[in-house]
Amino acid sequence: MLCSIKVQNFALIDQADLSFHEGFTAITGETGSGKSILLGAIGLLLGQRAESKIFRNNDQKCIIEASFDIDKNAWMSFFEQFDLDIEDQIHIRREILPNGKSRSFINDTPVALHILKVAGEWLVDIHSQHGQSLIGKRSFQLEVLDMAGNCESILERYRQQFDEWQNEQTQLKKIQEQRDQWLASVDFIQFQLDEMEKIGLVQLDVSQLEAEATGLQHAEEIQSSGEKIHHMITHENGLNAQFNVLISSITKTSELHPVLASILERLKSCQIELNDIASEAADLGGDIENNPQKLSDIQEKLGEIYRLQQKHRVQTTQELLALQEQWQHQLDQYQNVDDQIETLIEKVARCEQQLMVTGELLHQRRSEAAEELSSLIIEKLQTLSMEHAQLQIELNRQPPSLDGITDIRFMFTANKGSMALPIGEVASGGEISRVMLAIKSVLSLKKSMPVLILDEIDQGVSGEVAKKIGQLLQSVSHQMQIIAITHLPQVAAKANHHFKVRKDHSGERTITIVESLSAKERIQEIAEMLSGQTPTASAIANAEDLLKV
């Protein structure tokens, strides 16, 4: 229940501090007096976007705050989800600064704006004049039917399954598109891979091949150098012979000084190394063969490697090998893609089967609720002087969508003997107002509803119908708090509490004032609504009669 609301520096309201009570509260005032400003303030408090024109004084911030009595147990999950203090009352405050920035609080804890919206959906149901157009929309009709049939838990399960089904379909479509792309390029990838594998790049050592090619290309020069080295060391006057003479001469004197002994040992070591060099040089001629065919084969392999490096714009064989591995991975993926597609097709089919089972259960629940709901709405309409009104809730199956497999149409006629047609096409404004009111009153009996705020729900009606609307609002207010903005004295007279909105032009600027009316003031206000600003004695008597005074 809304307990109080305080508005500061909002539109034409300088300051308003209102207390509300259980039951039915009427808000009246002349056209243009600012009745809907209160509605705008509540909407702003519950998360609507703020505009710069909201400020009465552009140098001061706008503050809107309200307190609601709540069932603490029912709100436990909300408090826990958003880490808020658990209390028996919820206090909401929103401050909008002149620079456009805003701050929001729940029980004095700062919160994001979207949390206010969540709280607002639990606290207040605002039916504005714009809401009349909702009645012909499929989404609104389904929402009403689901509330009446307590279908929310089944609908939630269905939506989870629908999301899963769509996700699997998206994955299937994505991999099918990948397969189509791969089909266009797989032959080219296979060609490049075959080209790479043909030269056996994995088994080749390019550095070794380059060295071997150099050796074969200069075989004669290498052999000649080896022979020359061997000859210069081993011929009779070569280096080895000279070392023999030198070692022999030093051997005789090496015992005379330790340095000479050391030099002798080093010379012997050098001679051993020199003989090894001669031996290797002699063998060099045997290792290096003059083989033009082998040279041609190696040069051909190296040429192919260099060509591939240039073709694929890489510098090393390691980069070529990385490309080869990448192509092989792509081909492996393609080889597995049909198995993946088959698996996904099976998953999509399973998800769709589960979805249809839940969708059928939801459709059956809706079908059961539709007959009862239409009967209750017709019953309420008859109390609103629509004795011949008929409302048929027509349900048909449709392909799965986010809100089920049910297509719905409210088929309506207000006249005896007329064919029922879609309500948005045939109902007048006054008829739609009464149907909406009937729907709200039925739902209030079916489940716990938030505060219901009605902005001229009685638009387009008058006389006895207006009186019956007032009676219905009074009846519904036994189940929930009703706040109605109205121009009709018959409706306002049925309220338990009454606020009047008026403009005050006494100061430099016009302001809107909201006043709580006493019993005597209500008589005057109802009389003015009946006959104008200077009500006649008969209007006052009529007002007293309406108010049962």
C-alpha positions as CSV (number, residue, x, y, z in Angstrom):
1,M,0.0,0.0,0.0
2,L,1.2,3.5,-0.8
3,C,1.4,5.4,2.5
4,S,2.8,8.7,1.5
5,I,4.4,10.6,-1.3
6,K,6.4,13.8,-1.2
7,V,7.1,15.9,-4.3
8,Q,9.5,18.9,-4.4
9,N,10.3,21.2,-7.4
10,F,8.6,19.0,-10.0
11,A,6.8,20.7,-12.9
12,L,4.2,23.1,-11.4
13,I,4.5,21.6,-7.9
14,D,6.6,23.6,-5.6
15,Q,6.0,21.3,-2.6
16,A,3.4,18.5,-2.0
17,D,3.3,16.1,0.9
18,L,0.5,13.6,0.7
19,S,-0.6,10.8,3.0
20,F,-2.6,7.9,1.6
21,H,-4.8,5.3,3.2
22,E,-6.3,1.9,2.4
23,G,-9.3,1.7,0.1
24,F,-10.3,4.0,-2.8
25,T,-8.8,7.5,-3.2
26,A,-10.1,9.9,-5.8
27,I,-8.1,12.7,-7.3
28,T,-10.1,15.5,-8.9
29,G,-9.6,18.9,-10.4
30,E,-10.3,21.0,-13.4
31,T,-8.8,20.1,-16.7
32,G,-5.2,21.5,-16.9
33,S,-5.0,21.8,-13.1
34,G,-2.1,19.3,-12.9
35,K,-3.8,16.1,-11.9
36,S,-1.6,14.0,-14.2
37,I,1.5,15.7,-12.7
38,L,1.2,13.4,-9.7
39,L,1.1,10.5,-12.0
40,G,4.2,11.7,-13.8
41,A,6.0,12.1,-10.4
42,I,5.2,8.5,-9.5
43,G,6.4,7.3,-12.8
44,L,9.7,9.3,-12.4
45,L,10.1,7.8,-8.9
46,L,9.8,4.3,-10.3
47,G,12.4,4.6,-13.0
48,Q,11.1,6.6,-15.9
49,R,13.5,8.8,-17.8
50,A,13.9,12.4,-16.5
51,E,13.7,15.4,-18.8
52,S,15.0,18.9,-18.2
53,K,11.5,20.4,-18.2
54,I,10.6,18.6,-15.0
55,F,12.1,21.4,-12.8
56,R,10.0,24.1,-11.5
57,N,13.1,25.9,-10.4
58,N,16.1,25.2,-12.6
59,D,18.5,26.1,-9.8
60,Q,17.3,23.5,-7.4
61,K,17.1,19.7,-7.5
62,C,13.9,17.8,-7.9
63,I,13.1,15.3,-5.1
64,I,10.4,12.7,-5.2
65,E,10.0,10.1,-2.4
66,A,7.3,7.6,-1.4
67,S,6.8,5.0,1.3
68,F,4.9,1.7,0.9
69,D,3.7,-0.8,3.4
70,I,4.8,-4.3,2.2
71,D,4.7,-7.9,3.2
72,K,8.3,-8.4,4.3
73,N,8.3,-12.1,3.6
74,A,7.0,-11.6,0.0
75,W,9.8,-9.1,-0.6
76,M,12.6,-11.1,1.0
77,S,14.1,-12.3,-2.3
78,F,14.1,-8.7,-3.6
79,F,16.0,-7.4,-0.6
80,E,18.5,-10.3,-0.7
81,Q,19.0,-10.0,-4.5
82,F,20.0,-6.3,-4.3
83,D,21.6,-6.5,-0.8
84,L,19.2,-4.1,0.8
85,D,18.1,-3.8,4.5
86,I,15.0,-5.9,5.2
87,E,12.2,-3.8,6.7
88,D,8.4,-3.8,7.0
89,Q,8.2,-0.7,4.8
90,I,10.0,0.3,1.6
91,H,11.0,3.9,1.2
92,I,12.0,5.1,-2.3
93,R,13.7,8.4,-3.1
94,R,14.9,9.9,-6.4
95,E,16.8,13.1,-6.7
96,I,17.3,14.8,-10.1
97,L,20.0,17.5,-10.2
98,P,19.8,20.6,-12.4
99,N,22.7,19.2,-14.6
100,G,20.5,16.1,-15.5
101,K,22.2,13.6,-13.2
102,S,20.1,11.6,-10.8
103,R,20.5,9.5,-7.7
104,S,18.2,6.8,-6.5
105,F,17.7,5.3,-3.0
106,I,15.8,2.4,-1.5
107,N,15.6,2.5,2.3
108,D,18.4,5.1,2.2
109,T,20.7,2.7,0.2
110,P,21.9,4.0,-3.2
111,V,20.7,1.8,-6.0
112,A,20.8,1.8,-9.8
113,L,17.8,3.1,-11.8
114,H,16.9,-0.3,-13.1
115,I,16.4,-1.5,-9.5
116,L,13.8,1.2,-9.1
117,K,12.0,-0.2,-12.2
118,V,12.0,-3.7,-10.7
119,A,10.6,-2.4,-7.4
120,G,8.0,-0.3,-9.3
121,E,6.7,-3.4,-11.1
122,W,6.0,-5.0,-7.7
123,L,4.6,-1.9,-6.1
124,V,2.4,0.0,-8.6
125,D,0.2,-0.8,-11.6
126,I,-0.3,2.5,-13.4
127,H,-3.1,2.5,-16.0
128,S,-2.9,5.7,-18.1
129,Q,-5.1,6.9,-20.9
130,H,-2.4,5.6,-23.3
131,G,-2.9,2.1,-21.7
132,Q,-6.3,1.9,-23.4
133,S,-4.6,1.0,-26.7
134,L,-3.0,-2.1,-25.0
135,I,-6.2,-4.1,-24.9
136,G,-6.0,-5.1,-28.6
137,K,-2.4,-6.2,-28.4
138,R,-1.6,-9.9,-28.2
139,S,1.1,-9.5,-25.6
140,F,-1.3,-7.7,-23.2
141,Q,-4.1,-10.2,-23.7
142,L,-1.7,-13.1,-23.0
143,E,-0.3,-11.4,-19.9
144,V,-3.9,-11.0,-18.5
145,L,-4.7,-14.6,-19.3
146,D,-1.5,-15.9,-17.7
147,M,-2.2,-13.8,-14.5
148,A,-5.7,-15.2,-14.3
149,G,-4.6,-18.8,-14.9
150,N,-1.5,-18.6,-12.7
151,C,0.7,-19.6,-15.7
152,E,3.8,-17.7,-14.7
153,S,5.9,-20.7,-13.5
154,I,5.0,-22.8,-16.6
155,L,5.7,-19.7,-18.9
156,E,9.1,-19.2,-17.2
157,R,10.1,-22.8,-17.8
158,Y,8.8,-22.6,-21.4
159,R,10.9,-19.4,-22.0
160,Q,14.1,-21.1,-20.6
161,Q,13.5,-24.0,-23.0
162,F,12.8,-21.6,-25.9
163,D,16.1,-19.8,-25.3
164,E,17.9,-23.1,-25.2
165,W,16.2,-24.2,-28.4
166,Q,17.1,-20.9,-30.1
167,N,20.7,-21.1,-29.0
168,E,21.1,-24.6,-30.4
169,Q,19.5,-23.5,-33.7
170,T,21.9,-20.6,-33.8
171,Q,24.9,-22.9,-33.3
172,L,23.6,-25.2,-36.0
173,K,23.1,-22.4,-38.4
174,K,26.6,-21.1,-37.7
175,I,28.3,-24.4,-38.2
176,Q,26.3,-25.0,-41.4
177,E,27.5,-21.6,-42.7
178,Q,31.0,-22.6,-41.8
179,R,30.7,-25.8,-43.7
180,D,29.5,-23.9,-46.8
181,Q,32.5,-21.6,-46.5
182,W,34.8,-24.5,-46.1
183,L,33.3,-26.3,-49.1
184,A,34.3,-23.4,-51.3
185,S,37.9,-23.4,-50.0
186,V,38.6,-27.0,-49.1
187,D,40.0,-28.0,-52.5
188,F,42.4,-25.1,-52.5
189,I,43.5,-25.9,-48.9
190,Q,44.0,-29.5,-49.9
191,F,46.0,-28.4,-52.9
192,Q,48.3,-26.3,-50.8
193,L,48.7,-29.0,-48.2
194,D,49.6,-31.6,-50.9
195,E,52.1,-29.2,-52.4
196,M,53.7,-28.8,-49.0
197,E,53.6,-32.5,-48.1
198,K,55.0,-33.4,-51.6
199,I,58.5,-32.0,-50.7
200,G,58.4,-33.6,-47.3
201,L,59.2,-30.4,-45.4
202,V,58.8,-32.1,-42.0
203,Q,61.7,-34.5,-42.7
204,L,64.0,-31.9,-44.3
205,D,66.8,-30.0,-42.6
206,V,67.2,-27.0,-44.9
207,S,70.5,-25.8,-43.4
208,Q,72.0,-29.3,-44.0
209,L,70.6,-29.3,-47.5
210,E,72.1,-25.9,-48.2
211,A,75.5,-27.1,-46.9
212,E,75.4,-30.3,-48.9
213,A,74.5,-28.3,-52.1
214,T,77.4,-26.0,-51.5
215,G,79.7,-29.0,-51.1
216,L,78.5,-30.7,-54.3
217,Q,78.7,-27.4,-56.2
218,H,82.4,-26.9,-55.3
219,A,83.5,-30.5,-55.1
220,E,86.7,-30.1,-57.2
221,E,87.8,-27.0,-55.3
222,I,87.3,-28.8,-52.0
223,Q,89.1,-31.9,-53.1
224,S,92.0,-29.8,-54.4
225,S,92.3,-27.9,-51.1
226,G,92.3,-31.2,-49.2
227,E,95.1,-32.7,-51.4
228,K,97.1,-29.5,-51.0
229,I,96.8,-29.6,-47.2
230,H,97.8,-33.3,-47.1
231,H,100.7,-32.7,-49.4
232,M,102.1,-29.7,-47.6
233,I,102.1,-31.6,-44.3
234,T,103.2,-35.1,-45.4
235,H,105.7,-34.7,-48.3
236,E,109.4,-35.2,-47.5
237,N,110.1,-31.6,-47.0
238,G,106.7,-30.8,-45.6
239,L,105.6,-29.4,-42.3
240,N,105.6,-32.8,-40.6
241,A,109.3,-33.4,-41.6
242,Q,110.2,-29.9,-40.3
243,F,108.4,-30.6,-37.0
244,N,110.5,-33.8,-36.7
245,V,113.7,-31.9,-37.1
246,L,112.6,-29.2,-34.6
247,I,111.5,-31.7,-32.0
248,S,114.7,-33.7,-32.3
249,S,116.8,-30.6,-31.8
250,I,114.9,-29.4,-28.8
251,T,114.8,-32.9,-27.2
252,K,118.5,-32.7,-26.5
253,T,118.3,-29.5,-24.5
254,S,114.8,-29.9,-23.0
255,E,116.2,-31.2,-19.7
256,L,118.3,-28.0,-19.3
257,H,115.3,-25.8,-18.6
258,P,111.7,-26.4,-17.6
259,V,110.4,-23.9,-20.2
260,L,112.1,-25.8,-23.0
261,A,110.5,-29.1,-21.7
262,S,107.1,-27.4,-21.8
263,I,107.7,-26.2,-25.3
264,L,108.7,-29.6,-26.4
265,E,105.5,-31.1,-25.2
266,R,103.5,-28.5,-26.9
267,L,105.3,-29.1,-30.2
268,K,104.6,-32.8,-29.9
269,S,100.9,-32.0,-29.4
270,C,100.9,-29.7,-32.4
271,Q,102.5,-32.4,-34.5
272,I,99.7,-34.8,-33.5
273,E,97.1,-32.2,-34.4
274,L,98.9,-31.6,-37.7
275,N,98.8,-35.3,-38.6
276,D,95.1,-35.4,-37.8
277,I,94.6,-32.4,-40.1
278,A,96.5,-34.2,-42.9
279,S,94.4,-37.4,-42.4
280,E,91.1,-35.4,-42.5
281,A,92.3,-33.5,-45.6
282,A,93.2,-36.8,-47.3
283,D,89.7,-38.2,-46.5
284,L,88.0,-35.0,-47.7
285,G,88.5,-36.1,-51.3
286,G,86.6,-39.3,-50.6
287,D,83.7,-37.6,-48.7
288,I,83.1,-35.0,-51.4
289,E,81.9,-36.5,-54.6
290,N,81.4,-34.9,-57.9
291,N,77.7,-35.8,-58.4
292,P,75.9,-33.4,-60.7
293,Q,72.6,-35.4,-60.5
294,K,72.5,-35.3,-56.7
295,L,73.3,-31.6,-56.8
296,S,70.5,-31.0,-59.2
297,D,68.0,-32.9,-57.0
298,I,69.0,-30.9,-53.9
299,Q,68.9,-27.6,-55.7
300,E,65.4,-28.5,-57.0
301,K,64.2,-29.2,-53.4
302,L,65.7,-26.0,-52.1
303,G,64.2,-24.1,-55.0
304,E,60.7,-25.5,-54.2
305,I,61.1,-24.5,-50.6
306,Y,62.2,-21.0,-51.5
307,R,59.3,-20.7,-53.9
308,L,56.8,-21.7,-51.2
309,Q,58.3,-19.2,-48.8
310,Q,57.9,-16.5,-51.3
311,K,54.4,-17.7,-52.3
312,H,53.1,-17.7,-48.8
313,R,55.1,-14.6,-47.7
314,V,57.1,-16.2,-44.9
315,Q,60.8,-16.1,-44.1
316,T,61.5,-19.5,-42.6
317,T,60.7,-23.1,-42.9
318,Q,59.3,-23.0,-39.4
319,E,56.6,-20.6,-40.6
320,L,55.9,-22.9,-43.6
321,L,55.4,-25.8,-41.2
322,A,53.0,-23.7,-39.1
323,L,50.9,-23.0,-42.2
324,Q,50.9,-26.7,-43.0
325,E,49.7,-27.5,-39.4
326,Q,47.0,-24.8,-39.7
327,W,45.7,-26.2,-43.0
328,Q,45.7,-29.8,-41.6
329,H,43.7,-28.5,-38.7
330,Q,41.1,-26.9,-41.0
331,L,40.8,-30.1,-43.0
332,D,40.3,-32.1,-39.8
333,Q,37.6,-29.7,-38.7
334,Y,35.9,-30.1,-42.1
335,Q,36.1,-33.8,-41.8
336,N,34.4,-33.6,-38.4
337,V,31.8,-31.0,-39.3
338,D,29.2,-33.4,-40.6
339,D,29.3,-35.3,-37.3
340,Q,29.0,-32.0,-35.4
341,I,26.0,-31.0,-37.6
342,E,24.3,-34.3,-37.1
343,T,24.8,-34.0,-33.3
344,L,23.4,-30.5,-33.3
345,I,20.4,-31.5,-35.4
346,E,19.6,-34.1,-32.8
347,K,20.0,-31.6,-30.0
348,V,17.7,-29.1,-31.7
349,A,15.1,-31.8,-32.2
350,R,15.3,-32.8,-28.5
351,C,15.0,-29.2,-27.4
352,E,12.1,-28.6,-29.7
353,Q,10.3,-31.7,-28.4
354,Q,10.7,-30.6,-24.8
355,L,9.6,-27.1,-25.8
356,M,6.5,-28.4,-27.5
357,V,5.6,-30.5,-24.5
358,T,5.8,-27.5,-22.2
359,G,4.2,-25.3,-24.7
360,E,1.2,-27.7,-25.0
361,L,0.9,-27.8,-21.2
362,L,0.9,-23.9,-21.2
363,H,-1.7,-23.8,-23.9
364,Q,-4.0,-26.2,-22.1
365,R,-3.6,-24.2,-18.9
366,R,-4.5,-21.0,-20.8
367,S,-7.5,-22.7,-22.5
368,E,-8.8,-23.7,-19.0
369,A,-8.3,-20.2,-17.7
370,A,-9.8,-18.5,-20.8
371,E,-13.4,-19.7,-20.3
372,E,-13.4,-18.7,-16.6
373,L,-11.8,-15.3,-17.3
374,S,-14.2,-14.4,-20.1
375,S,-17.2,-15.3,-17.9
376,L,-15.9,-13.2,-15.0
377,I,-15.2,-10.2,-17.2
378,I,-18.7,-10.5,-18.8
379,E,-20.2,-10.6,-15.3
380,K,-18.3,-7.4,-14.3
381,L,-19.4,-5.7,-17.6
382,Q,-23.0,-6.4,-16.8
383,T,-22.6,-4.5,-13.6
384,L,-21.3,-1.6,-15.7
385,S,-24.5,-1.3,-17.8
386,M,-23.2,-3.5,-20.6
387,E,-25.9,-6.2,-20.3
388,H,-25.4,-7.5,-23.8
389,A,-21.6,-7.4,-23.9
390,Q,-19.9,-10.6,-25.0
391,L,-16.1,-11.3,-24.7
392,Q,-14.8,-14.5,-26.2
393,I,-11.1,-15.4,-25.7
394,E,-10.2,-17.1,-28.9
395,L,-7.1,-19.3,-28.7
396,N,-5.3,-21.0,-31.5
397,R,-2.0,-22.8,-31.8
398,Q,0.9,-21.1,-33.6
399,P,4.6,-21.9,-34.2
400,P,6.7,-21.5,-31.0
401,S,7.5,-17.9,-30.0
402,L,9.0,-16.4,-26.8
403,D,5.6,-16.4,-25.1
404,G,4.3,-19.8,-26.1
405,I,2.5,-21.6,-28.9
406,T,-0.7,-19.8,-28.3
407,D,-2.2,-17.1,-30.5
408,I,-4.9,-15.1,-28.7
409,R,-7.7,-12.7,-29.7
410,F,-10.2,-11.0,-27.4
411,M,-13.4,-11.1,-29.5
412,F,-15.9,-8.5,-28.3
413,T,-19.3,-7.1,-29.0
414,A,-21.3,-4.7,-26.9
415,N,-24.5,-5.2,-28.7
416,K,-27.1,-7.9,-28.7
417,G,-27.1,-10.0,-31.9
418,S,-23.9,-8.6,-33.2
419,M,-20.9,-10.7,-34.2
420,A,-17.9,-10.6,-31.9
421,L,-14.9,-9.0,-33.6
422,P,-11.3,-8.2,-32.4
423,I,-11.8,-5.8,-29.5
424,G,-9.3,-3.2,-30.7
425,E,-11.3,-2.8,-33.9
426,V,-14.9,-2.5,-32.6
427,A,-14.9,-1.2,-29.0
428,S,-15.4,2.5,-28.4
429,G,-13.3,4.5,-25.9
430,G,-15.9,4.2,-23.2
431,E,-16.4,0.5,-23.8
432,I,-12.6,-0.1,-23.7
433,S,-12.5,1.8,-20.4
434,R,-15.1,-0.5,-18.9
435,V,-13.5,-3.6,-20.2
436,M,-10.1,-2.6,-18.8
437,L,-11.7,-1.8,-15.5
438,A,-13.5,-5.2,-15.5
439,I,-10.2,-6.9,-16.3
440,K,-8.4,-5.1,-13.4
441,S,-11.2,-6.0,-11.0
442,V,-11.2,-9.7,-11.9
443,L,-7.4,-9.9,-11.6
444,S,-7.6,-8.3,-8.2
445,L,-9.8,-11.1,-7.0
446,K,-7.5,-13.8,-8.5
447,K,-4.2,-12.7,-7.0
448,S,-2.5,-10.1,-4.9
449,M,-2.1,-6.9,-6.9
450,P,0.0,-3.9,-6.4
451,V,-1.4,-0.4,-5.9
452,L,-3.6,0.3,-8.8
453,I,-3.5,3.9,-10.1
454,L,-6.1,4.7,-12.8
455,D,-5.8,7.8,-15.0
456,E,-9.4,8.6,-16.2
457,I,-10.4,5.0,-16.5
458,D,-13.9,6.4,-16.7
459,Q,-13.2,8.3,-19.9
460,G,-16.1,8.3,-22.3
461,V,-18.9,7.4,-19.8
462,S,-21.4,9.3,-17.7
463,G,-24.6,9.1,-15.8
464,E,-25.6,5.7,-14.4
465,V,-22.6,4.0,-16.0
466,A,-20.2,6.4,-14.1
467,K,-22.0,5.6,-10.9
468,K,-21.5,1.8,-11.5
469,I,-17.9,2.4,-12.2
470,G,-17.5,4.2,-8.9
471,Q,-19.3,1.3,-7.2
472,L,-17.0,-1.3,-8.9
473,L,-13.9,0.7,-7.9
474,Q,-15.1,0.9,-4.3
475,S,-15.7,-2.9,-4.4
476,V,-12.2,-3.7,-5.8
477,S,-10.6,-1.4,-3.2
478,H,-11.5,-4.0,-0.6
479,Q,-8.8,-6.2,-2.2
480,M,-6.3,-3.6,-3.1
481,Q,-5.5,0.1,-2.8
482,I,-7.1,2.1,-5.7
483,I,-6.1,5.7,-6.6
484,A,-8.2,7.1,-9.5
485,I,-7.9,10.4,-11.3
486,T,-11.4,11.3,-12.4
487,H,-13.6,14.0,-13.8
488,L,-16.8,12.3,-12.8
489,P,-18.6,13.2,-9.6
490,Q,-20.3,9.8,-9.5
491,V,-16.9,8.1,-9.4
492,A,-15.3,10.6,-7.0
493,A,-18.2,10.3,-4.6
494,K,-17.6,6.5,-4.1
495,A,-14.1,7.1,-2.9
496,N,-13.0,6.7,0.8
497,H,-10.5,9.6,0.5
498,H,-10.4,12.6,-1.8
499,F,-7.6,14.9,-3.0
500,K,-8.2,18.0,-5.1
501,V,-5.7,19.5,-7.4
502,R,-5.9,23.2,-8.3
503,K,-3.7,25.9,-9.7
504,D,-2.8,28.9,-7.5
505,H,-2.1,32.2,-9.5
506,S,-1.7,34.4,-6.5
507,G,2.1,34.6,-6.6
508,E,4.6,35.6,-9.3
509,R,4.4,32.1,-10.9
510,T,1.5,29.7,-11.1
511,I,1.8,26.6,-8.9
512,T,-0.1,23.4,-8.5
513,I,-1.5,22.7,-5.1
514,V,-2.8,19.3,-3.9
515,E,-5.2,19.3,-1.0
516,S,-6.8,16.6,1.1
517,L,-10.5,17.4,1.4
518,S,-12.6,17.2,4.5
519,A,-16.2,15.8,4.4
520,K,-17.6,19.3,4.0
521,E,-15.0,20.2,1.3
522,R,-15.9,17.1,-0.5
523,I,-19.6,18.2,-0.8
524,Q,-18.4,21.5,-2.3
525,E,-16.0,19.8,-4.7
526,I,-18.6,17.2,-5.9
527,A,-21.2,20.0,-6.3
528,E,-18.7,22.0,-8.4
529,M,-18.1,19.0,-10.5
530,L,-21.9,18.7,-11.1
531,S,-22.7,22.4,-11.9
532,G,-19.6,24.6,-12.0
533,Q,-17.7,26.9,-9.7
534,T,-20.8,28.4,-8.1
535,P,-22.9,25.3,-7.4
536,T,-26.6,25.7,-6.9
537,A,-28.5,24.4,-3.9
538,S,-29.8,21.5,-5.9
539,A,-26.2,20.6,-6.9
540,I,-25.2,20.7,-3.3
541,A,-28.1,18.5,-2.4
542,N,-27.2,16.2,-5.2
543,A,-23.6,16.1,-4.0
544,E,-24.8,15.2,-0.5
545,D,-27.0,12.5,-1.9
546,L,-24.0,11.0,-3.9
547,L,-21.9,11.1,-0.8
548,K,-24.7,9.6,1.3
549,V,-24.5,12.5,3.7
